[in-house]
Amino acid sequence: MKYARMEDTKRIKGTRIRIVDIGIEFEYLGMSPDEVVRAHPHISLAQVHEALAYFYKHIKDMREKIRKDESYIEKLKQKYQSKIAVIAQ
């Protein structure tokens, strides 16, 4: 399986699905490989298994990517407060 690179993030070739997102769905959300395919019908079960193999082979880097993504999201939340929260007040 070949992996496309965008923004230094490994993706399933021909898709915009990041390898780390497949790993998150499997490891953190508890989805089975079949459930991952149902969530992304344009990828095959074989591609999910290959993505998971890559994810676990590079688990240290993948966990660091998850940590960095979470940190970035928190920074965005601080910078751009929810308009829903403002309206509710």
N, C-alpha and C positions, 0 to 999 in steps of 0.2 A: 504494500500500500504506500502510495506517495502522499506526502502532506504538503499542502500549500502554506505559505507564510504570509501573514498580514500583520503588520504592526508587531512583528516579532512574536506572534502567537501562532502556534501550530493549529491547523484546521484540517478537517477532512477534505481532501482534494475535490474540487468542483462544487464545494458548498461553503457556506459562511459559518458552519458549526465548528466551534472551537473544541479541541480535544479535552480541554479542562472542563468544559460544560458537560460533556458526556460523562466524565468522571464524577462531577458534582451530582448529576442526576442519579448515577448508580450508587456512589458511596454515601452521599449526604442525604439525598432524597429517598433512597431505598428503592429506586426503580429497578426492575429486572431488565436485562437486555431487550427482551421482547417489548416491554413497556416503552423503552427508549425509542425503539423502531416505530411504535405506534405514535409517539409524540413527534417523530421526524420521519414521515413515510417516504421521503425521498432518499433515505439512506438504507442500506441493507443491514441485516443482522451481522454479516461478516464484517462490515465496516465498524459496527459498534464494538464487536469483540476486538478488532485490531486497534481501535481507539483506546479501549480499556487496557489492552496490553501495553500500549505506549504510555498511557497515564501511569500505570503501576511501575513500569520500568524507570520512569522519571518522576517518581512520587515526590521526592524532595523539591524539585523544581515546580511541580504542579501545585503543591501546598503553598509554596512561596508566591506563586502567581495568584492563587486564591486570596492569600493574605493581602497582597498588594491591591487586588481588585476591591476587596472589602474596605481597605483604607481609602481608596479613591472615592468609593461611593459615600463614605462618611464625610469626606471633604466636600463633595458636591451637595450633600444634605445641609451642611453648615452654610455653604455659600448661597444656595438657592432653597430657601424655606418653602414648604408646601403652601400653596395658595388655599388649599382646603382648610388647613389649620387656621389661617387668617380669617377666612369667611366664617368659620365656626365660632370664632370669638365674638 
